[in-house]
Amino acid sequence: MWLVTLLLILLIALILIVIMDTAMKLALMITTLYNYDTKKLFIPATLTVIIWTLLLIGCFNTINKSLDNNAIDLIFSMIFDHSLIPMYKSAIIKPLLSAFLIGTIIQSFTYYTVNINYQKITGTVRFSLKRLIQKIVMKLFKKDIFKNKNKANLSEIKRGPKKLTFIRAILTSVISVIITVSICFILFIIGTSLSDKVINLF
């Protein structure tokens, strides 16, 4: 059972990372006019999912305490009975707004990881490994078997976009949050519609 639960958590995490990756890609295209490689956004997307998970857990605990540990029951009741919303909206909206405000600001710092030159890092590692292998081969065979081959040089790094400023990072974070919430809301509507159709079939 624990294996199934672990696989389910990993699946949900990957789906969230893909959604966040897409939102970041679109937001960065708007603010920097540059199409970042999807692989380069994996680290900021993963960090962002972790940050939002921790914030939403803290937010839920705050709401749960304010609602006498009945948050889940009351939230589901409000989905089906909208008359309950005015009674409990202040206890729910304030922590949610605080979490989104804090999350949007913290998330903006994760965008700075796109400034990391992964190509340069991987190129340096490959070059160092090749030099190490050459030295080992030289000691074993007393000759350089790579001498007739072109020497490996670090590939020239193409000029990319300008580095993100704090203002652009904040703006990108706000846009990505809007895109992410919109995507999640659309998926929720689609899921609700499909579940209603399945229930009606039976």
N, C-alpha and C positions, 0 to 999 in steps of 0.2 A: 504493500500500500504506500509506503514511504517513497518508493521508486516512482510510482505513478504521480504522486503529489509533487515530487521534485521535477519530473519531466513537464508537468503542467505549469509549474512556476517558471521553468526555463522557457517554455513556449510563450507564456504571457509576457515575460521579460523581453524576448526577442521581438515579439509583435510591437511592444511599446518602443523598443529601440528603433525599429524600422519606421514607425510613425514619427518619432522624434527626429530621426535622421532626415526624413523627407521634409518635415517642417523646417528644420534648420537649413537644409539645402535651398528651399524656396525663399526663406527669410534672408539668407546671405546673398542670394541672387538679386533681391530687391535693394538691399542696403549697400552692397559692394559692387554690384554689376559684374560678378564673377561666378562662374559655375564651378564650385568646389567638387572635387572627386568624392564619391560616396564613401570610399574607404577612409578618407581623411577625416570624415565626420563621425566615424564610429566611436572614437574615444569621447568627444564632447557629448554625443548622444547617450552613451552609456553613463557618463558622469551625471548628466541631467536627469536620467531616469532614476538613478540612485538618490539624488537630491530630492526630487519630487516625491519619491516613495517615502523617504524619511519625514518630509514635511507633512504629507497627507496622513501618515500614521499619527504624528503629533497632533494634527488638526482633528482627526477622528477622536483621539483620546480626550481632547479638550471638549469637543461637542458631547461625547459620551458622558463625561463627568457633569456637564451642565444640564444634561437631560436624565440624570439619575441612572446612568448605565443602561438606558433603553434607546440609544440612538438608532440602532439598526431597525428595531420594530417601528419606531416613530417615522423614520425616513421612508420605509416601505409603505407605511400607512398614508403618508403625505402624497406619495406617488399616485395612489388610488383614490384618496380623499383630499382634494385640494383645499377644502375648508379648514384643514388643520394647519396649513402653511402660515397664515398670519399669526398663529399662536406661538409658533416655535421658530419663525424666520430669523429673529434677532440672534438666537442662540446658535444658529447654523451659519448665517451669512457673515457675521463678524469674524469668526475663526477662519472661514474659507477665504475671505478677502485678505486677511492678514497673511495667510499661507501663500496666496497667489502673489501678493506684493513682495514678500520676502523671497519666494521662489524665483520670481522674475529677475530680481536684482542679483541673487546668487548665481542663477543660470547664466547671466551675461558674462561671468568670469570664466565659465567653461568654454566660451567661444575663443578665448585666447589660445587654447590648445591647437587651433587650426594654424597658428603661426609657427608651430613646430615643423621644421623641415625634415620630414620623415625620409624623403629621398636621399638627403645628405647623410642622415644617420645610417640607413641601410647600406648606402654606397660605401661609407667609411668602414662598416663592419665587414662587408664583402672584400674590400681591398685589404684589410688587416688579416683576414683569414687566408687570402691567397698568398700574401707575403709570408705568413707563418708556414703554410704548406710548402712554399718554395724553399724555405730554409731547411725544413725537415727533409725534403727530397734531396737537396744539395748535400746534406750530411750523410744520407743513406747511400746515394748513388755517385757521389763525388762529381756531379755535373748538373748543369741547369737544363732540365728537359723542357723548360718553358722558353728557352732563348730564341727559338724560331717563331714563337708566337708573339702576337702583338702584346705589348705590356699593358696591363690593366690600369686604366686611369679612371679617376672619379668622373662620372658623367657630369656634363655641365648642367647646372640647375637653371631651368627656365625661369624667367622673371614671372612672378605670380602677382596676385593682387596686393595692394597696399595693406600694411598691417592694420588690424582692427584698433580703432580708438575706443575709449570707454563709452562715449556717446553713441557710436555706431553699434557697440556691443549691446547696450541697453535697448536701443531701438530694434535690433535684430531679435533680442530676447522677447520683447513685447509682441512682435509680429509672429514669432514662432509659437508663442503661447496661444495666440488667437487662432493660428492655423491648427495647432494640436487639439485645442478644445473643439473647434469646428469639426475636425475629422472624427474625434471621439463621439461628438453629438450625433453626427450623421450615421456612424456605425451603430450607435444606440437606437436610433430611430429605425434603421433597417432591421436590427435584431428584434426589436419590439414588434414590428410589423410581421416579420417572419414567424415569430412565436405565436402571435394571434392567429395567423393562418393555420399553423400546425394544430393549435388548440381547437379551432373551429372544425378541422377535419375529423376530430374525434368527438 
